[in-house]
């Protein structure tokens, strides 16, 4: 085989690959357009975030309690952080079950 024969074979192969690629892309476009026109068969579940600024309120209250203890506005006999973590954890568990 000469170099010219190899070039000719390569050109034939590349044209076949291009034709096949065009057929496949047309098929895919046809499938996608039919899916878009009929609408999706399955919809993803959209989770809505809470409308209330829950964590902002929690942080403000926690800051107020810590600041109040620092300035002796009030004295809590319960260690604040462990109690807050227990209450938060229990709330998250109960919220997931309901």
C-alpha positions as CSV (number, residue, x, y, z in Angstrom):
1,X,0.0,0.0,0.0
2,X,1.2,3.4,-0.9
3,X,0.8,6.6,1.0
4,X,-1.9,7.7,-1.5
5,X,-4.0,4.6,-0.7
6,X,-3.7,5.2,3.0
7,X,-4.8,8.8,2.6
8,X,-7.8,7.7,0.4
9,X,-8.8,5.1,3.1
10,X,-8.5,7.7,5.8
11,X,-10.7,10.1,3.9
12,X,-13.3,7.4,3.4
13,X,-13.3,6.5,7.1
14,X,-13.6,10.1,8.1
15,X,-16.5,10.8,5.8
16,X,-18.3,7.6,7.2
17,X,-17.7,8.8,10.7
18,X,-19.0,12.3,9.9
19,X,-22.2,10.7,8.3
20,X,-22.7,8.5,11.3
21,X,-22.2,11.4,13.7
22,X,-24.7,13.5,11.8
23,X,-27.3,10.6,11.9
24,X,-26.8,10.2,15.7
25,X,-27.0,13.9,16.4
26,X,-30.2,14.2,14.4
27,X,-31.7,11.2,16.3
28,X,-30.8,12.8,19.6
29,X,-32.2,16.1,18.6
30,X,-35.5,14.4,17.6
31,X,-35.7,12.6,20.9
32,X,-35.0,15.8,22.9
33,X,-37.5,17.9,21.0
34,X,-40.2,15.2,21.5
35,X,-39.4,15.2,25.2
36,X,-39.6,18.9,25.5
37,X,-42.9,19.2,23.6
38,X,-44.6,16.5,25.7
39,X,-43.1,17.7,29.0
40,X,-41.1,15.7,31.4
41,X,-42.4,12.4,32.5
42,X,-40.8,12.7,35.9
43,X,-40.5,15.8,38.0
44,X,-37.9,16.4,40.6
45,X,-39.1,17.1,44.1
46,X,-38.5,20.7,44.9
47,X,-37.9,21.4,48.5
48,X,-38.9,24.8,49.8
49,X,-36.7,26.6,52.2
50,X,-38.3,27.9,55.3
51,X,-39.9,31.3,54.9
52,X,-39.0,32.3,58.4
53,X,-35.5,33.5,59.3
54,X,-35.2,30.7,61.9
55,X,-31.4,30.6,62.2
56,X,-31.1,34.3,62.4
57,X,-33.5,34.4,65.3
58,X,-31.7,31.6,67.0
59,X,-28.4,33.4,66.7
60,X,-29.8,36.7,68.0
61,X,-31.4,34.9,71.0
62,X,-28.2,33.0,71.7
63,X,-26.1,36.1,71.5
64,X,-28.5,37.9,73.8
65,X,-28.3,35.1,76.4
66,X,-24.5,35.0,76.3
67,X,-24.3,38.8,76.5
68,X,-26.8,38.8,79.4
69,X,-24.8,36.3,81.3
70,X,-21.6,38.2,80.7
71,X,-23.1,41.5,82.0
72,X,-24.9,39.7,84.9
73,X,-28.3,40.7,83.6
74,X,-29.5,37.3,84.6
75,X,-27.9,34.1,85.7
76,X,-28.8,30.7,84.2
77,X,-27.9,27.7,86.3
78,X,-27.9,25.5,83.2
79,X,-24.8,25.5,81.0
80,X,-26.1,27.3,77.9
81,X,-24.2,25.6,75.0
82,X,-24.9,21.9,76.0
83,X,-28.6,22.7,76.6
84,X,-28.9,24.6,73.3
85,X,-27.3,21.7,71.4
86,X,-29.7,19.2,73.0
87,X,-32.7,21.3,72.3
88,X,-31.6,21.9,68.7
89,X,-30.8,18.2,68.1
90,X,-34.2,17.1,69.5
91,X,-36.0,19.7,67.4
92,X,-34.2,18.5,64.2
93,X,-35.1,14.9,64.9
94,X,-38.7,15.7,65.6
95,X,-39.0,18.0,62.6
96,X,-37.8,15.2,60.3
97,X,-40.3,12.8,61.6
98,X,-43.4,15.0,61.3
